[in-house]
């Protein structure tokens, strides 16, 4: 029973890490995209 619970907890932890990883990737993408657009608009002007 305890082993099963621990296994479940580990799975939950892995799931949370995956979500955090996706959030990190999305944020990174958004920031680089903003910088890219800013750079482009500065270059145009």
Order of alpha helices (4+ residues) and beta strands (2+ residues): alpha
